[in-house]
Amino acid sequence: MKVTGTKCYVQIEDDAGNIARFDGEVYFRKFCALADSIQWIRHNGEATEHDRY
């Protein structure tokens, strides 16, 4: 798993090559992501609701 991002979003790439991006903000050296803001940058196969968790 690879986690990258900026002060406005975090991007997560899993071992299968799927990439999801979450919007959020940095607070006191921590990142608070908004779960409803998920954007699939790349997803292999059909993305289901289960993939969000």
mmCIF file as gemmi writes it, N, C-alpha and C atoms, coordinates in Angstrom:
data_model
loop_
_atom_site.group_PDB
_atom_site.id
_atom_site.type_symbol
_atom_site.label_atom_id
_atom_site.label_alt_id
_atom_site.label_comp_id
_atom_site.label_asym_id
_atom_site.label_entity_id
_atom_site.label_seq_id
_atom_site.pdbx_PDB_ins_code
_atom_site.Cartn_x
_atom_site.Cartn_y
_atom_site.Cartn_z
_atom_site.occupancy
_atom_site.B_iso_or_equiv
_atom_site.pdbx_formal_charge
_atom_site.auth_seq_id
_atom_site.auth_asym_id
_atom_site.pdbx_PDB_model_num
ATOM 1 N N . MET Axp A 1 ? 0.836 -1.16 0 1 0 ? 1 A 1
ATOM 2 C CA . MET Axp A 1 ? 0 0 0 1 0 ? 1 A 1
ATOM 3 C C . MET Axp A 1 ? 0.894 1.24 0 1 0 ? 1 A 1
ATOM 4 N N . LYS Axp A 2 ? 0.5 2.215 -0.801 1 0 ? 2 A 1
ATOM 5 C CA . LYS Axp A 2 ? 1.253 3.468 -0.911 1 0 ? 2 A 1
ATOM 6 C C . LYS Axp A 2 ? 0.298 4.622 -0.603 1 0 ? 2 A 1
ATOM 7 N N . VAL Axp A 3 ? 0.693 5.488 0.325 1 0 ? 3 A 1
ATOM 8 C CA . VAL Axp A 3 ? -0.124 6.633 0.714 1 0 ? 3 A 1
ATOM 9 C C . VAL Axp A 3 ? 0.647 7.909 0.388 1 0 ? 3 A 1
ATOM 10 N N . THR Axp A 4 ? 0.033 8.785 -0.403 1 0 ? 4 A 1
ATOM 11 C CA . THR Axp A 4 ? 0.624 10.07 -0.752 1 0 ? 4 A 1
ATOM 12 C C . THR Axp A 4 ? -0.449 11.137 -0.595 1 0 ? 4 A 1
ATOM 13 N N . GLY Axp A 5 ? -0.069 12.387 -0.731 1 0 ? 5 A 1
ATOM 14 C CA . GLY Axp A 5 ? -1.082 13.433 -0.667 1 0 ? 5 A 1
ATOM 15 C C . GLY Axp A 5 ? -0.506 14.811 -0.454 1 0 ? 5 A 1
ATOM 16 N N . THR Axp A 6 ? -1.414 15.744 -0.229 1 0 ? 6 A 1
ATOM 17 C CA . THR Axp A 6 ? -1.087 17.13 0.04 1 0 ? 6 A 1
ATOM 18 C C . THR Axp A 6 ? -1.855 17.554 1.279 1 0 ? 6 A 1
ATOM 19 N N . LYS Axp A 7 ? -1.86 18.844 1.583 1 0 ? 7 A 1
ATOM 20 C CA . LYS Axp A 7 ? -2.629 19.301 2.738 1 0 ? 7 A 1
ATOM 21 C C . LYS Axp A 7 ? -4.13 19.305 2.444 1 0 ? 7 A 1
ATOM 22 N N . CYS Axp A 8 ? -4.533 19.058 1.198 1 0 ? 8 A 1
ATOM 23 C CA . CYS Axp A 8 ? -5.953 19.082 0.811 1 0 ? 8 A 1
ATOM 24 C C . CYS Axp A 8 ? -6.538 17.71 0.478 1 0 ? 8 A 1
ATOM 25 N N . TYR Axp A 9 ? -5.706 16.716 0.236 1 0 ? 9 A 1
ATOM 26 C CA . TYR Axp A 9 ? -6.215 15.373 -0.068 1 0 ? 9 A 1
ATOM 27 C C . TYR Axp A 9 ? -5.174 14.323 0.281 1 0 ? 9 A 1
ATOM 28 N N . VAL Axp A 10 ? -5.649 13.085 0.419 1 0 ? 10 A 1
ATOM 29 C CA . VAL Axp A 10 ? -4.758 11.939 0.593 1 0 ? 10 A 1
ATOM 30 C C . VAL Axp A 10 ? -5.124 10.931 -0.499 1 0 ? 10 A 1
ATOM 31 N N . GLN Axp A 11 ? -4.112 10.314 -1.079 1 0 ? 11 A 1
ATOM 32 C CA . GLN Axp A 11 ? -4.305 9.35 -2.165 1 0 ? 11 A 1
ATOM 33 C C . GLN Axp A 11 ? -3.721 8.016 -1.722 1 0 ? 11 A 1
ATOM 34 N N . ILE Axp A 12 ? -4.517 6.95 -1.873 1 0 ? 12 A 1
ATOM 35 C CA . ILE Axp A 12 ? -4.112 5.623 -1.414 1 0 ? 12 A 1
ATOM 36 C C . ILE Axp A 12 ? -4.116 4.659 -2.591 1 0 ? 12 A 1
ATOM 37 N N . GLU Axp A 13 ? -2.983 3.982 -2.786 1 0 ? 13 A 1
ATOM 38 C CA . GLU Axp A 13 ? -2.869 2.96 -3.829 1 0 ? 13 A 1
ATOM 39 C C . GLU Axp A 13 ? -2.654 1.617 -3.147 1 0 ? 13 A 1
ATOM 40 N N . ASP Axp A 14 ? -3.517 0.631 -3.467 1 0 ? 14 A 1
ATOM 41 C CA . ASP Axp A 14 ? -3.371 -0.689 -2.854 1 0 ? 14 A 1
ATOM 42 C C . ASP Axp A 14 ? -2.497 -1.585 -3.721 1 0 ? 14 A 1
ATOM 43 N N . ASP Axp A 15 ? -2.261 -2.811 -3.261 1 0 ? 15 A 1
ATOM 44 C CA . ASP Axp A 15 ? -1.38 -3.745 -3.958 1 0 ? 15 A 1
ATOM 45 C C . ASP Axp A 15 ? -1.929 -4.178 -5.314 1 0 ? 15 A 1
ATOM 46 N N . ALA Axp A 16 ? -3.249 -4.038 -5.528 1 0 ? 16 A 1
ATOM 47 C CA . ALA Axp A 16 ? -3.864 -4.415 -6.798 1 0 ? 16 A 1
ATOM 48 C C . ALA Axp A 16 ? -3.815 -3.284 -7.825 1 0 ? 16 A 1
ATOM 49 N N . GLY Axp A 17 ? -3.298 -2.113 -7.438 1 0 ? 17 A 1
ATOM 50 C CA . GLY Axp A 17 ? -3.194 -0.99 -8.36 1 0 ? 17 A 1
ATOM 51 C C . GLY Axp A 17 ? -4.375 -0.039 -8.319 1 0 ? 17 A 1
ATOM 52 N N . ASN Axp A 18 ? -5.349 -0.267 -7.429 1 0 ? 18 A 1
ATOM 53 C CA . ASN Axp A 18 ? -6.492 0.638 -7.289 1 0 ? 18 A 1
ATOM 54 C C . ASN Axp A 18 ? -6.033 1.891 -6.551 1 0 ? 18 A 1
ATOM 55 N N . ILE Axp A 19 ? -6.486 3.051 -7.019 1 0 ? 19 A 1
ATOM 56 C CA . ILE Axp A 19 ? -6.11 4.316 -6.4 1 0 ? 19 A 1
ATOM 57 C C . ILE Axp A 19 ? -7.377 5.083 -6.039 1 0 ? 19 A 1
ATOM 58 N N . ALA Axp A 20 ? -7.479 5.459 -4.759 1 0 ? 20 A 1
ATOM 59 C CA . ALA Axp A 20 ? -8.603 6.262 -4.272 1 0 ? 20 A 1
ATOM 60 C C . ALA Axp A 20 ? -8.067 7.56 -3.7 1 0 ? 20 A 1
ATOM 61 N N . ARG Axp A 21 ? -8.838 8.631 -3.857 1 0 ? 21 A 1
ATOM 62 C CA . ARG Axp A 21 ? -8.454 9.939 -3.321 1 0 ? 21 A 1
ATOM 63 C C . ARG Axp A 21 ? -9.568 10.442 -2.402 1 0 ? 21 A 1
ATOM 64 N N . PHE Axp A 22 ? -9.157 10.934 -1.229 1 0 ? 22 A 1
ATOM 65 C CA . PHE Axp A 22 ? -10.083 11.481 -0.245 1 0 ? 22 A 1
ATOM 66 C C . PHE Axp A 22 ? -9.734 12.938 0.009 1 0 ? 22 A 1
ATOM 67 N N . ASP Axp A 23 ? -10.737 13.817 -0.038 1 0 ? 23 A 1
ATOM 68 C CA . ASP Axp A 23 ? -10.534 15.22 0.319 1 0 ? 23 A 1
ATOM 69 C C . ASP Axp A 23 ? -10.505 15.341 1.832 1 0 ? 23 A 1
ATOM 70 N N . GLY Axp A 24 ? -9.918 16.398 2.334 1 0 ? 24 A 1
ATOM 71 C CA . GLY Axp A 24 ? -9.85 16.63 3.769 1 0 ? 24 A 1
ATOM 72 C C . GLY Axp A 24 ? -8.926 17.788 4.078 1 0 ? 24 A 1
ATOM 73 N N . GLU Axp A 25 ? -8.51 17.878 5.344 1 0 ? 25 A 1
ATOM 74 C CA . GLU Axp A 25 ? -7.625 18.956 5.777 1 0 ? 25 A 1
ATOM 75 C C . GLU Axp A 25 ? -6.649 18.447 6.82 1 0 ? 25 A 1
ATOM 76 N N . VAL Axp A 26 ? -5.517 19.132 6.901 1 0 ? 26 A 1
ATOM 77 C CA . VAL Axp A 26 ? -4.51 18.82 7.901 1 0 ? 26 A 1
ATOM 78 C C . VAL Axp A 26 ? -4.835 19.613 9.171 1 0 ? 26 A 1
ATOM 79 N N . TYR Axp A 27 ? -4.865 18.902 10.314 1 0 ? 27 A 1
ATOM 80 C CA . TYR Axp A 27 ? -5.084 19.531 11.618 1 0 ? 27 A 1
ATOM 81 C C . TYR Axp A 27 ? -4.005 19.056 12.568 1 0 ? 27 A 1
ATOM 82 N N . PHE Axp A 28 ? -3.168 19.95 13.055 1 0 ? 28 A 1
ATOM 83 C CA . PHE Axp A 28 ? -2.173 19.615 14.07 1 0 ? 28 A 1
ATOM 84 C C . PHE Axp A 28 ? -1.38 18.361 13.727 1 0 ? 28 A 1
ATOM 85 N N . ARG Axp A 29 ? -0.799 18.345 12.531 1 0 ? 29 A 1
ATOM 86 C CA . ARG Axp A 29 ? 0.027 17.236 12.033 1 0 ? 29 A 1
ATOM 87 C C . ARG Axp A 29 ? -0.747 15.951 11.813 1 0 ? 29 A 1
ATOM 88 N N . LYS Axp A 30 ? -2.064 16.014 11.705 1 0 ? 30 A 1
ATOM 89 C CA . LYS Axp A 30 ? -2.903 14.857 11.378 1 0 ? 30 A 1
ATOM 90 C C . LYS Axp A 30 ? -3.778 15.242 10.197 1 0 ? 30 A 1
ATOM 91 N N . PHE Axp A 31 ? -4.19 14.245 9.418 1 0 ? 31 A 1
ATOM 92 C CA . PHE Axp A 31 ? -5.06 14.501 8.272 1 0 ? 31 A 1
ATOM 93 C C . PHE Axp A 31 ? -6.44 13.957 8.579 1 0 ? 31 A 1
ATOM 94 N N . CYS Axp A 32 ? -7.455 14.788 8.452 1 0 ? 32 A 1
ATOM 95 C CA . CYS Axp A 32 ? -8.846 14.379 8.651 1 0 ? 32 A 1
ATOM 96 C C . CYS Axp A 32 ? -9.502 14.278 7.277 1 0 ? 32 A 1
ATOM 97 N N . ALA Axp A 33 ? -9.796 13.048 6.85 1 0 ? 33 A 1
ATOM 98 C CA . ALA Axp A 33 ? -10.389 12.812 5.531 1 0 ? 33 A 1
ATOM 99 C C . ALA Axp A 33 ? -11.907 12.753 5.642 1 0 ? 33 A 1
ATOM 100 N N . LEU Axp A 34 ? -12.571 13.201 4.599 1 0 ? 34 A 1
ATOM 101 C CA . LEU Axp A 34 ? -14.019 13.112 4.502 1 0 ? 34 A 1
ATOM 102 C C . LEU Axp A 34 ? -14.359 11.839 3.73 1 0 ? 34 A 1
ATOM 103 N N . ALA Axp A 35 ? -14.965 10.86 4.395 1 0 ? 35 A 1
ATOM 104 C CA . ALA Axp A 35 ? -15.232 9.556 3.779 1 0 ? 35 A 1
ATOM 105 C C . ALA Axp A 35 ? -16.135 9.675 2.549 1 0 ? 35 A 1
ATOM 106 N N . ASP Axp A 36 ? -17.067 10.618 2.556 1 0 ? 36 A 1
ATOM 107 C CA . ASP Axp A 36 ? -17.984 10.775 1.426 1 0 ? 36 A 1
ATOM 108 C C . ASP Axp A 36 ? -17.322 11.401 0.197 1 0 ? 36 A 1
ATOM 109 N N . SER Axp A 37 ? -16.092 11.853 0.342 1 0 ? 37 A 1
ATOM 110 C CA . SER Axp A 37 ? -15.429 12.541 -0.765 1 0 ? 37 A 1
ATOM 111 C C . SER Axp A 37 ? -14.582 11.61 -1.622 1 0 ? 37 A 1
ATOM 112 N N . ILE Axp A 38 ? -14.744 10.297 -1.492 1 0 ? 38 A 1
ATOM 113 C CA . ILE Axp A 38 ? -13.898 9.353 -2.238 1 0 ? 38 A 1
ATOM 114 C C . ILE Axp A 38 ? -14.067 9.547 -3.741 1 0 ? 38 A 1
ATOM 115 N N . GLN Axp A 39 ? -12.939 9.551 -4.425 1 0 ? 39 A 1
ATOM 116 C CA . GLN Axp A 39 ? -12.902 9.578 -5.888 1 0 ? 39 A 1
ATOM 117 C C . GLN Axp A 39 ? -11.988 8.436 -6.321 1 0 ? 39 A 1
ATOM 118 N N . TRP Axp A 40 ? -12.469 7.587 -7.208 1 0 ? 40 A 1
ATOM 119 C CA . TRP Axp A 40 ? -11.605 6.53 -7.734 1 0 ? 40 A 1
ATOM 120 C C . TRP Axp A 40 ? -10.794 7.12 -8.868 1 0 ? 40 A 1
ATOM 121 N N . ILE Axp A 41 ? -9.487 7.16 -8.696 1 0 ? 41 A 1
ATOM 122 C CA . ILE Axp A 41 ? -8.586 7.617 -9.744 1 0 ? 41 A 1
ATOM 123 C C . ILE Axp A 41 ? -8.356 6.467 -10.726 1 0 ? 41 A 1
ATOM 124 N N . ARG Axp A 42 ? -8.204 5.267 -10.168 1 0 ? 42 A 1
ATOM 125 C CA . ARG Axp A 42 ? -8.079 4.055 -10.992 1 0 ? 42 A 1
ATOM 126 C C . ARG Axp A 42 ? -8.631 2.901 -10.169 1 0 ? 42 A 1
ATOM 127 N N . HIS Axp A 43 ? -9.502 2.075 -10.779 1 0 ? 43 A 1
ATOM 128 C CA . HIS Axp A 43 ? -10.06 0.92 -10.089 1 0 ? 43 A 1
ATOM 129 C C . HIS Axp A 43 ? -10.172 -0.224 -11.081 1 0 ? 43 A 1
ATOM 130 N N . ASN Axp A 44 ? -9.616 -1.363 -10.708 1 0 ? 44 A 1
ATOM 131 C CA . ASN Axp A 44 ? -9.707 -2.553 -11.553 1 0 ? 44 A 1
ATOM 132 C C . ASN Axp A 44 ? -11.04 -3.237 -11.31 1 0 ? 44 A 1
ATOM 133 N N . GLY Axp A 45 ? -11.836 -3.406 -12.349 1 0 ? 45 A 1
ATOM 134 C CA . GLY Axp A 45 ? -13.145 -4.028 -12.208 1 0 ? 45 A 1
ATOM 135 C C . GLY Axp A 45 ? -14.181 -3.023 -11.741 1 0 ? 45 A 1
ATOM 136 N N . GLU Axp A 46 ? -15.348 -3.55 -11.354 1 0 ? 46 A 1
ATOM 137 C CA . GLU Axp A 46 ? -16.453 -2.703 -10.911 1 0 ? 46 A 1
ATOM 138 C C . GLU Axp A 46 ? -16.261 -2.309 -9.452 1 0 ? 46 A 1
ATOM 139 N N . ALA Axp A 47 ? -16.366 -1.04 -9.164 1 0 ? 47 A 1
ATOM 140 C CA . ALA Axp A 47 ? -16.256 -0.549 -7.784 1 0 ? 47 A 1
ATOM 141 C C . ALA Axp A 47 ? -17.606 -0.704 -7.1 1 0 ? 47 A 1
ATOM 142 N N . THR Axp A 48 ? -17.613 -1.333 -5.936 1 0 ? 48 A 1
ATOM 143 C CA . THR Axp A 48 ? -18.848 -1.541 -5.187 1 0 ? 48 A 1
ATOM 144 C C . THR Axp A 48 ? -18.833 -0.701 -3.913 1 0 ? 48 A 1
ATOM 145 N N . GLU Axp A 49 ? -19.96 -0.647 -3.23 1 0 ? 49 A 1
ATOM 146 C CA . GLU Axp A 49 ? -20.048 0.071 -1.964 1 0 ? 49 A 1
ATOM 147 C C . GLU Axp A 49 ? -19.091 -0.543 -0.943 1 0 ? 49 A 1
ATOM 148 N N . HIS Axp A 50 ? -18.882 -1.835 -1.007 1 0 ? 50 A 1
ATOM 149 C CA . HIS Axp A 50 ? -17.95 -2.521 -0.086 1 0 ? 50 A 1
ATOM 150 C C . HIS Axp A 50 ? -16.525 -2.002 -0.231 1 0 ? 50 A 1
ATOM 151 N N . ASP Axp A 51 ? -16.143 -1.561 -1.416 1 0 ? 51 A 1
ATOM 152 C CA . ASP Axp A 51 ? -14.791 -1.045 -1.661 1 0 ? 51 A 1
ATOM 153 C C . ASP Axp A 51 ? -14.506 0.253 -0.919 1 0 ? 51 A 1
ATOM 154 N N . ARG Axp A 52 ? -15.547 0.924 -0.441 1 0 ? 52 A 1
ATOM 155 C CA . ARG Axp A 52 ? -15.355 2.183 0.28 1 0 ? 52 A 1
ATOM 156 C C . ARG Axp A 52 ? -14.884 1.973 1.701 1 0 ? 52 A 1
ATOM 157 N N . TYR Axp A 53 ? -14.997 0.762 2.224 1 0 ? 53 A 1
ATOM 158 C CA . TYR Axp A 53 ? -14.683 0.516 3.642 1 0 ? 53 A 1
ATOM 159 C C . TYR Axp A 53 ? -13.43 -0.309 3.802 1 0 ? 53 A 1
